[in-house]
Amino acid sequence: MENSVKVARVKADLTQQQLADAVGITRQTISLIEKGKYNPSLKLCLQICYAVNGTLDEIFWIEEEDFE
């Protein structure tokens, strides 16, 4: 899964720690999500979207060829 969490977080003027606190996870988990090394649950994806004022399709996506 691809994401633009870092871009959205910076645009929302949040640090990794502030975003982590807002959604109830650790800063390290935010770092892993931003690097694409951790795939969050749908619930966590939505929480992140709400925290950075973005939509699910703006911040998280899967490339079509990844389904093959």
N, C-alpha and C positions, 0 to 999 in steps of 0.2 A: 504494500500500500504506500502510495506517495502522499506527501503532505506539505503544506506551507505554514506550519505552526509557527516557526521562527519568524517568518515575515509578518504574519498576523499579530504575533506577540509584540514585536518591535513597533509595529504600526499602532498598536493599542497602548504603547509606552509602558509595558510591563516587563519586569525582569523574570527570569525563569522561576525564581523563588516566589515572586508575587503570583504568577500564574499557578504554580503548584499549590500555594496556599488557597487560592480561589477555588480550586477543584478538588482539594483534599488528597493530593499525592505528594511525592517527594520531588525536589528539584532534579535529582538524578533521573527520575522517570521522565520528566519533561525533556531533559537532555537526550535521552534515548529515543523518545518519540520524534524529536526534531531531526535526529540523525537517521531515522528510519530503521532503527534497530529494535523497536518495540511497537507492536501493533495494539493500540488501545481498544477496549471494548466500545461498542456503539454508544453506550451511556457516557463513557469518558470522552469520546469524540464530541458528543453533543455538549457536554459540560465545558469543554475547551472552546467550542464555537461560541457559546453564550458568553464566556468570560472575555473573549477577544472581539465580541460583537461581529462575528462572521457567520456564514452559512456552511453547512456540512459539505456541499459540493464545491465551495470555494477553497476549503481548507484540507479536505481529505478526498482522495480519489484512487481508483485502481485503473491502470492502463488496460485497454481492451485485450491486448495480446497476452496479458498475464492470466486471462481466463482459459487460454488454450493449453 
